């Protein structure tokens, strides 16, 4: 398979997930209304998260074919990710070299790019969560999700163009009007969460999908 095909496959998987997210929202709502997890929801959820991970692995393969090098004839290539406790040095010298051998020496700038997707980068901890959830689903039966009720606080801020705003989360008044630069409102919300990780399912899908889409788009241009 040529390099372009790997990235095309990654884009295809992301596009497929984007076409499925609204269907998953509706299934999730039906499960909440019926107070039961439908098998269809579990199957669609499993396929969704595994497709997102596969899209990342296709990107890793594309990068290896273009810039990597290995003494092994058929190396196993995976998207590199750091776990809690891993530092930047271990990520660069061990994890990246194990997952995409040769890329650190040929394109250290791409490794810099890969660092930004890690939990110690600028995009949060969605990547290790995705890996944990897909590992769980690959090696076990479909894990039942727990339904919980939440009290959500939504914070809205108005920042003038070209300016920054310092927010003290302890001093934001609830129910502030539109004339206030920082406002907070609370509302009730119900949803399912993954049993082992405690991550809210739909929140995770809604935030991880655009993150993976960004990764695929950015790496395919390198």
PASEBA-1860 file (N, C-alpha, C; in nm, 3 decimals):
! residues 222
1> XXXXXXXX> 0.085/-0.120/0.000/0.000/0.000/0.000/0.088/0.124/0.000 ~ 0.058/0.223/-0.083/0.139/0.344/-0.090/0.107/0.435/0.027 ~ 0.198/0.533/0.050/0.183/0.624/0.163/0.049/0.697/0.159 ~ 0.013/0.747/0.039/-0.112/0.823/0.025/-0.232/0.741/0.066 ~ -0.230/0.612/0.035/-0.344/0.526/0.067/-0.367/0.515/0.217 ~ -0.259/0.512/0.296/-0.275/0.504/0.441/-0.348/0.628/0.494 ~ -0.307/0.744/0.448/-0.372/0.866/0.494/-0.514/0.878/0.438 ~ -0.536/0.830/0.316/-0.672/0.830/0.261/-0.763/0.741/0.343
9> XXXXXXXX> -0.711/0.625/0.385/-0.790/0.535/0.470/-0.821/0.599/0.603 ~ -0.724/0.674/0.658/-0.747/0.744/0.784/-0.858/0.848/0.768 ~ -0.854/0.924/0.659/-0.959/1.022/0.632/-1.095/0.954/0.616 ~ -1.097/0.838/0.549/-1.223/0.766/0.527/-1.284/0.723/0.659 ~ -1.202/0.673/0.750/-1.254/0.631/0.880/-1.308/0.749/0.960 ~ -1.238/0.861/0.956/-1.287/0.980/1.026/-1.419/1.027/0.966 ~ -1.426/1.029/0.834/-1.551/1.071/0.768/-1.666/0.978/0.805 ~ -1.636/0.850/0.815/-1.740/0.754/0.854/-1.790/0.782/0.996
17> XXXXXXXX> -1.697/0.810/1.086/-1.736/0.842/1.224/-1.819/0.971/1.229 ~ -1.781/1.069/1.148/-1.857/1.194/1.144/-2.000/1.171/1.095 ~ -2.015/1.073/1.006/-2.150/1.042/0.956/-2.232/0.963/1.058 ~ -2.164/0.905/1.158/-2.232/0.820/1.258/-2.261/0.891/1.389 ~ -2.199/1.006/1.415/-2.209/1.066/1.547/-2.353/1.105/1.582 ~ -2.428/1.156/1.485/-2.566/1.194/1.514/-2.651/1.071/1.545 ~ -2.627/0.961/1.475/-2.697/0.836/1.502/-2.667/0.787/1.643 ~ -2.541/0.800/1.686/-2.505/0.760/1.822/-2.572/0.849/1.926
25> XXXXXXXX> -2.584/0.978/1.897/-2.655/1.067/1.990/-2.799/1.018/2.010 ~ -2.864/0.984/1.901/-3.004/0.940/1.908/-3.016/0.806/1.981 ~ -2.924/0.714/1.954/-2.925/0.586/2.024/-2.903/0.607/2.174 ~ -2.810/0.696/2.207/-2.781/0.726/2.347/-2.906/0.781/2.417 ~ -2.977/0.870/2.349/-3.099/0.927/2.407/-3.205/0.821/2.427 ~ -3.218/0.729/2.332/-3.316/0.620/2.346/-3.280/0.529/2.463 ~ -3.152/0.501/2.480/-3.110/0.417/2.593/-3.141/0.485/2.726 ~ -3.118/0.615/2.732/-3.150/0.688/2.855/-3.299/0.687/2.883
33> XXXXXXXX> -3.379/0.707/2.777/-3.524/0.710/2.794/-3.577/0.574/2.841 ~ -3.515/0.465/2.792/-3.559/0.330/2.827/-3.489/0.276/2.951 ~ -3.393/0.353/3.004/-3.316/0.309/3.122/-3.249/0.174/3.098 ~ -3.200/0.156/2.976/-3.135/0.029/2.941/-3.038/0.053/2.827 ~ -2.926/-0.019/2.830/-2.826/-0.008/2.724/-2.862/-0.107/2.614 ~ -2.892/-0.057/2.498/-2.930/-0.142/2.386/-2.806/-0.203/2.321 ~ -2.813/-0.331/2.282/-2.698/-0.394/2.216/-2.652/-0.316/2.093 ~ -2.746/-0.257/2.021/-2.710/-0.180/1.902/-2.618/-0.064/1.939
41> XXXXXXXX> -2.646/0.000/2.053/-2.563/0.113/2.097/-2.423/0.065/2.129 ~ -2.411/-0.049/2.197/-2.280/-0.101/2.233/-2.198/-0.137/2.109 ~ -2.262/-0.198/2.011/-2.191/-0.236/1.889/-2.145/-0.112/1.812 ~ -2.235/-0.014/1.799/-2.199/0.108/1.728/-2.089/0.184/1.802 ~ -2.095/0.184/1.934/-1.994/0.251/2.014/-1.858/0.185/1.997 ~ -1.856/0.054/2.002/-1.731/-0.021/1.985/-1.670/0.009/1.848 ~ -1.751/0.004/1.744/-1.701/0.030/1.609/-1.648/0.174/1.597 ~ -1.718/0.266/1.659/-1.682/0.408/1.651/-1.544/0.432/1.709
49> XXXXXXXX> -1.522/0.388/1.833/-1.394/0.417/1.898/-1.280/0.340/1.832 ~ -1.308/0.218/1.785/-1.202/0.142/1.719/-1.167/0.202/1.583 ~ -1.265/0.260/1.514/-1.235/0.328/1.388/-1.149/0.451/1.411 ~ -1.175/0.523/1.520/-1.092/0.639/1.552/-0.948/0.596/1.580 ~ -0.932/0.490/1.654/-0.795/0.443/1.681/-0.728/0.393/1.554 ~ -0.802/0.323/1.471/-0.744/0.273/1.346/-0.699/0.388/1.256 ~ -0.775/0.498/1.257/-0.737/0.615/1.178/-0.600/0.667/1.222 ~ -0.576/0.668/1.353/-0.446/0.712/1.404/-0.336/0.614/1.364
57> XXXXXXXX> -0.366/0.485/1.372/-0.266/0.384/1.335/-0.232/0.392/1.186 ~ -0.330/0.422/1.102/-0.302/0.441/0.959/-0.207/0.558/0.939 ~ -0.226/0.665/1.015/-0.136/0.779/1.006/0.007/0.739/1.045 ~ 0.017/0.661/1.152/0.149/0.615/1.195/0.215/0.533/1.085 ~ 0.137/0.447/1.020/0.192/0.365/0.912/0.235/0.452/0.794 ~ 0.156/0.552/0.763/0.191/0.643/0.655/0.321/0.716/0.684 ~ 0.338/0.762/0.808/0.462/0.829/0.846/0.581/0.735/0.840 ~ 0.561/0.611/0.883/0.672/0.515/0.878/0.714/0.487/0.734
65> XXXXXXXX> 0.617/0.464/0.647/0.649/0.434/0.508/0.722/0.550/0.442 ~ 0.695/0.670/0.486/0.755/0.789/0.424/0.889/0.826/0.486 ~ 0.899/0.813/0.620/1.018/0.863/0.688/1.087/0.763/0.780 ~ 1.025/0.647/0.806/1.079/0.554/0.902/1.180/0.456/0.844 ~ 1.239/0.379/0.934/1.336/0.278/0.894/1.346/0.174/1.005 ~ 1.345/0.047/0.968/1.351/-0.059/1.069/1.433/-0.176/1.018 ~ 1.507/-0.239/1.109/1.584/-0.359/1.074/1.492/-0.480/1.062 ~ 1.374/-0.470/1.119/1.275/-0.577/1.111/1.202/-0.569/0.978
73> XXXXXXXX> 1.184/-0.683/0.913/1.120/-0.684/0.781/0.976/-0.635/0.786 ~ 0.903/-0.678/0.887/0.762/-0.639/0.900/0.736/-0.584/1.041 ~ 0.781/-0.465/1.068/0.762/-0.408/1.203/0.615/-0.378/1.230 ~ 0.579/-0.388/1.358/0.443/-0.352/1.399/0.441/-0.202/1.427 ~ 0.359/-0.131/1.351/0.354/0.014/1.360/0.224/0.057/1.426 ~ 0.235/0.141/1.527/0.118/0.193/1.598/0.136/0.342/1.622 ~ 0.025/0.409/1.646/0.032/0.550/1.680/0.091/0.563/1.820 ~ 0.198/0.641/1.837/0.262/0.650/1.969/0.182/0.736/2.067
81> XXXXXXXX> 0.172/0.687/2.189/0.106/0.766/2.292/0.173/0.743/2.426 ~ 0.177/0.847/2.505/0.236/0.840/2.638/0.129/0.808/2.741 ~ 0.166/0.726/2.838/0.078/0.697/2.949/0.114/0.788/3.066 ~ 0.024/0.796/3.161/0.052/0.875/3.280/0.181/0.823/3.344 ~ 0.270/0.911/3.376/0.399/0.870/3.432/0.511/0.877/3.330 ~ 0.476/0.873/3.201/0.577/0.888/3.097/0.611/1.036/3.080 ~ 0.739/1.065/3.063/0.779/1.203/3.039/0.814/1.222/2.891 ~ 0.849/1.344/2.856/0.879/1.375/2.717/1.000/1.296/2.666
89> XXXXXXXX> 1.100/1.280/2.752/1.220/1.208/2.712/1.190/1.063/2.678 ~ 1.113/0.997/2.763/1.079/0.857/2.735/0.990/0.847/2.612 ~ 0.901/0.943/2.595/0.814/0.941/2.477/0.897/0.948/2.350 ~ 0.992/1.041/2.344/1.072/1.059/2.222/1.166/0.942/2.198 ~ 1.238/0.902/2.302/1.347/0.805/2.284/1.301/0.660/2.282 ~ 1.192/0.630/2.350/1.149/0.490/2.359/1.017/0.465/2.287 ~ 0.915/0.541/2.322/0.781/0.512/2.271/0.772/0.538/2.121 ~ 0.820/0.654/2.077/0.815/0.686/1.934/0.899/0.588/1.855
97> XXXXXXXX> 1.018/0.558/1.905/1.108/0.467/1.831/1.049/0.327/1.823 ~ 0.975/0.286/1.924/0.912/0.154/1.922/0.793/0.152/1.826 ~ 0.717/0.259/1.822/0.595/0.262/1.741/0.619/0.300/1.595 ~ 0.710/0.396/1.572/0.743/0.439/1.435/0.896/0.445/1.426 ~ 0.962/0.330/1.416/1.109/0.329/1.419/1.171/0.414/1.308 ~ 1.274/0.486/1.346/1.350/0.564/1.250/1.305/0.706/1.230 ~ 1.184/0.740/1.274/1.132/0.874/1.244/1.200/0.982/1.328 ~ 1.249/0.947/1.446/1.314/1.048/1.530/1.441/1.099/1.464
105> XXXXXXXX> 1.517/1.009/1.403/1.643/1.051/1.339/1.619/1.121/1.207 ~ 1.514/1.080/1.133/1.491/1.139/1.000/1.406/1.266/1.005 ~ 1.308/1.270/1.096/1.218/1.387/1.104/1.186/1.420/1.249 ~ 1.283/1.472/1.324/1.255/1.507/1.464/1.144/1.612/1.476 ~ 1.124/1.692/1.370/1.017/1.792/1.374/0.880/1.727/1.380 ~ 0.865/1.610/1.317/0.737/1.538/1.325/0.716/1.483/1.465 ~ 0.825/1.439/1.528/0.814/1.392/1.667/0.771/1.507/1.757 ~ 0.822/1.627/1.730/0.776/1.746/1.804/0.625/1.761/1.787
113> XXXXXXXX> 0.578/1.737/1.666/0.435/1.748/1.636/0.356/1.642/1.714 ~ 0.408/1.520/1.716/0.341/1.411/1.787/0.332/1.439/1.937 ~ 0.431/1.511/1.988/0.430/1.546/2.131/0.309/1.630/2.168 ~ 0.265/1.716/2.076/0.155/1.807/2.108/0.024/1.733/2.129 ~ 0.013/1.610/2.079/-0.111/1.533/2.096/-0.114/1.457/2.228 ~ -0.003/1.453/2.300/0.006/1.375/2.422/-0.057/1.450/2.539 ~ -0.076/1.379/2.649/-0.142/1.441/2.764/-0.059/1.558/2.820 ~ 0.072/1.556/2.795/0.154/1.668/2.841/0.165/1.777/2.733
121> XXXXXXXX> 0.094/1.760/2.623/0.090/1.861/2.518/-0.019/1.962/2.544 ~ -0.081/2.009/2.436/-0.179/2.117/2.449/-0.322/2.072/2.427 ~ -0.345/1.941/2.406/-0.481/1.898/2.369/-0.551/1.812/2.473 ~ -0.497/1.806/2.596/-0.565/1.730/2.701/-0.531/1.582/2.698 ~ -0.612/1.503/2.769/-0.579/1.361/2.786/-0.668/1.269/2.703 ~ -0.725/1.319/2.594/-0.814/1.236/2.513/-0.743/1.116/2.452 ~ -0.613/1.130/2.419/-0.542/1.022/2.350/-0.522/0.899/2.438 ~ -0.465/0.911/2.561/-0.456/0.791/2.644/-0.592/0.734/2.681
129> XXXXXXXX> -0.695/0.819/2.693/-0.829/0.768/2.720/-0.879/0.683/2.604 ~ -0.858/0.730/2.480/-0.899/0.653/2.364/-0.828/0.518/2.360 ~ -0.699/0.518/2.388/-0.623/0.394/2.386/-0.669/0.298/2.496 ~ -0.695/0.352/2.615/-0.743/0.267/2.725/-0.879/0.205/2.692 ~ -0.968/0.285/2.636/-1.103/0.236/2.607/-1.100/0.132/2.496 ~ -1.020/0.155/2.391/-1.014/0.057/2.282/-0.941/-0.069/2.326 ~ -0.839/-0.056/2.411/-0.773/-0.176/2.464/-0.871/-0.260/2.544 ~ -0.952/-0.192/2.623/-1.053/-0.260/2.705/-1.153/-0.335/2.618
137> XXXXXXXX> -1.197/-0.272/2.510/-1.298/-0.333/2.423/-1.242/-0.443/2.335 ~ -1.112/-0.440/2.308/-1.054/-0.544/2.223/-1.027/-0.672/2.300 ~ -0.998/-0.657/2.428/-0.955/-0.774/2.504/-1.062/-0.829/2.597 ~ -1.175/-0.766/2.603/-1.283/-0.813/2.687/-1.414/-0.810/2.610 ~ -1.517/-0.861/2.672/-1.649/-0.847/2.615/-1.688/-0.700/2.618 ~ -1.789/-0.664/2.543/-1.835/-0.525/2.545/-1.866/-0.485/2.689 ~ -1.802/-0.380/2.735/-1.817/-0.339/2.874/-1.946/-0.261/2.894 ~ -2.030/-0.301/2.987/-2.153/-0.225/3.012/-2.120/-0.087/3.064
145> XXXXXXXX> -2.199/0.010/3.023/-2.180/0.147/3.071/-2.281/0.177/3.183 ~ -2.242/0.262/3.272/-2.329/0.301/3.383/-2.397/0.433/3.350 ~ -2.524/0.443/3.383/-2.598/0.569/3.361/-2.592/0.651/3.490 ~ -2.561/0.780/3.475/-2.552/0.868/3.591/-2.615/1.003/3.560 ~ -2.654/1.072/3.666/-2.706/1.208/3.653/-2.596/1.305/3.696 ~ -2.584/1.415/3.624/-2.478/1.510/3.651/-2.535/1.650/3.671 ~ -2.464/1.730/3.747/-2.491/1.872/3.756/-2.377/1.941/3.682 ~ -2.409/2.002/3.569/-2.308/2.061/3.482/-2.303/2.211/3.500
153> XXXXXXXX> -2.183/2.264/3.509/-2.163/2.409/3.516/-2.103/2.454/3.383 ~ -2.175/2.543/3.315/-2.128/2.597/3.188/-2.076/2.738/3.210 ~ -1.951/2.762/3.172/-1.889/2.893/3.190/-1.871/2.958/3.054 ~ -1.919/3.080/3.041/-1.908/3.157/2.916/-1.831/3.284/2.945 ~ -1.735/3.315/2.857/-1.654/3.436/2.876/-1.649/3.516/2.747 ~ -1.652/3.647/2.760/-1.637/3.737/2.646/-1.498/3.799/2.653 ~ -1.414/3.767/2.554/-1.275/3.815/2.553/-1.259/3.913/2.437 ~ -1.221/4.038/2.466/-1.200/4.136/2.358/-1.094/4.087/2.260
161> XXXXXXXX> -1.107/4.121/2.135/-1.012/4.079/2.032/-0.870/4.125/2.068 ~ -0.777/4.030/2.059/-0.638/4.062/2.087/-0.604/4.074/2.233 ~ -0.698/4.042/2.322/-0.676/4.054/2.467/-0.683/3.915/2.531 ~ -0.641/3.905/2.655/-0.655/3.783/2.733/-0.741/3.813/2.855 ~ -0.792/3.707/2.917/-0.880/3.725/3.032/-0.843/3.623/3.138 ~ -0.815/3.670/3.257/-0.782/3.581/3.368/-0.910/3.550/3.445 ~ -0.936/3.418/3.463/-1.062/3.376/3.526/-1.032/3.307/3.659 ~ -1.094/3.354/3.765/-1.087/3.290/3.896/-1.213/3.206/3.911
169> XXXXXXXX> -1.200/3.074/3.897/-1.316/2.986/3.898/-1.392/2.989/4.030 ~ -1.326/3.032/4.137/-1.391/3.034/4.268/-1.479/3.157/4.287 ~ -1.469/3.255/4.199/-1.539/3.382/4.220/-1.636/3.417/4.107 ~ -1.674/3.317/4.028/-1.769/3.342/3.920/-1.911/3.329/3.974 ~ -1.993/3.433/3.967/-2.131/3.423/4.016/-2.216/3.338/3.922 ~ -2.302/3.255/3.979/-2.392/3.174/3.898/-2.506/3.259/3.845 ~ -2.546/3.229/3.720/-2.661/3.297/3.662/-2.635/3.441/3.623 ~ -2.509/3.476/3.596/-2.475/3.612/3.559/-2.540/3.654/3.428
177> XXXXXXXX> -2.566/3.784/3.415/-2.631/3.836/3.295/-2.534/3.855/3.181 ~ -2.586/3.887/3.062/-2.502/3.904/2.943/-2.406/4.021/2.952 ~ -2.428/4.113/3.048/-2.340/4.228/3.061/-2.212/4.194/3.135 ~ -2.205/4.076/3.197/-2.086/4.035/3.271/-1.989/3.963/3.176 ~ -1.858/3.991/3.186/-1.762/3.928/3.095/-1.749/3.777/3.115 ~ -1.771/3.731/3.239/-1.764/3.587/3.268/-1.894/3.546/3.336 ~ -1.960/3.445/3.281/-2.090/3.400/3.334/-2.087/3.250/3.356 ~ -2.163/3.204/3.451/-2.172/3.060/3.479/-2.318/3.023/3.503
185> XXXXXXXX> -2.359/2.914/3.444/-2.495/2.862/3.464/-2.487/2.712/3.486 ~ -2.579/2.661/3.566/-2.582/2.517/3.593/-2.705/2.455/3.529 ~ -2.692/2.329/3.489/-2.807/2.256/3.438/-2.786/2.107/3.462 ~ -2.896/2.035/3.469/-2.891/1.890/3.492/-2.867/1.818/3.360 ~ -2.794/1.707/3.367/-2.764/1.629/3.247/-2.752/1.483/3.286 ~ -2.798/1.395/3.201/-2.787/1.251/3.226/-2.709/1.186/3.113 ~ -2.633/1.084/3.145/-2.558/1.016/3.041/-2.494/0.889/3.093 ~ -2.442/0.810/3.000/-2.371/0.687/3.035/-2.222/0.715/3.043
193> XXXXXXXX> -2.154/0.635/3.123/-2.009/0.646/3.130/-1.946/0.508/3.119 ~ -1.821/0.504/3.073/-1.749/0.378/3.065/-1.720/0.329/3.207 ~ -1.746/0.202/3.231/-1.737/0.148/3.366/-1.597/0.161/3.425 ~ -1.495/0.122/3.350/-1.360/0.115/3.408/-1.290/0.250/3.414 ~ -1.321/0.339/3.320/-1.251/0.468/3.317/-1.331/0.580/3.382 ~ -1.463/0.565/3.393/-1.546/0.671/3.449/-1.565/0.789/3.354 ~ -1.528/0.771/3.227/-1.540/0.879/3.129/-1.682/0.882/3.074 ~ -1.740/1.000/3.064/-1.875/1.015/3.010/-1.873/0.985/2.860
201> XXXXXXXX> -1.956/0.891/2.817/-1.946/0.837/2.682/-1.964/0.942/2.573 ~ -2.078/1.012/2.572/-2.104/1.104/2.462/-2.009/1.224/2.467 ~ -1.975/1.271/2.585/-1.876/1.378/2.594/-1.746/1.333/2.530 ~ -1.705/1.211/2.560/-1.579/1.159/2.505/-1.584/1.149/2.353 ~ -1.693/1.097/2.299/-1.706/1.084/2.154/-1.707/1.221/2.087 ~ -1.781/1.315/2.144/-1.795/1.448/2.084/-1.663/1.524/2.084 ~ -1.578/1.503/2.183/-1.451/1.575/2.189/-1.339/1.501/2.118 ~ -1.341/1.368/2.119/-1.232/1.291/2.058/-1.240/1.290/1.907
209> XXXXXXXX> -1.361/1.285/1.851/-1.376/1.284/1.706/-1.306/1.403/1.639 ~ -1.334/1.528/1.680/-1.263/1.639/1.615/-1.114/1.639/1.641 ~ -1.071/1.587/1.757/-0.928/1.579/1.785/-0.859/1.483/1.688 ~ -0.920/1.367/1.666/-0.862/1.270/1.572/-0.864/1.328/1.430 ~ -0.973/1.394/1.395/-0.982/1.456/1.262/-0.869/1.557/1.242 ~ -0.838/1.635/1.345/-0.729/1.733/1.337/-0.594/1.663/1.318 ~ -0.573/1.555/1.393/-0.447/1.481/1.382/-0.429/1.427/1.240 ~ -0.533/1.363/1.187/-0.526/1.305/1.053/-0.498/1.415/0.949
217> XXXXXX> -0.569/1.524/0.960/-0.550/1.633/0.865/-0.409/1.691/0.873 ~ -0.359/1.710/0.993/-0.228/1.771/1.009/-0.115/1.678/0.965 ~ -0.122/1.551/1.006/-0.012/1.458/0.974/-0.009/1.423/0.826 ~ -0.124/1.423/0.761/-0.127/1.389/0.618/-0.059/1.496/0.533 ~ -0.038/1.615/0.592/0.028/1.723/0.517/0.178/1.725/0.536 ~ 0.229/1.645/0.630/0.373/1.649/0.662/0.456/1.565/0.566
END
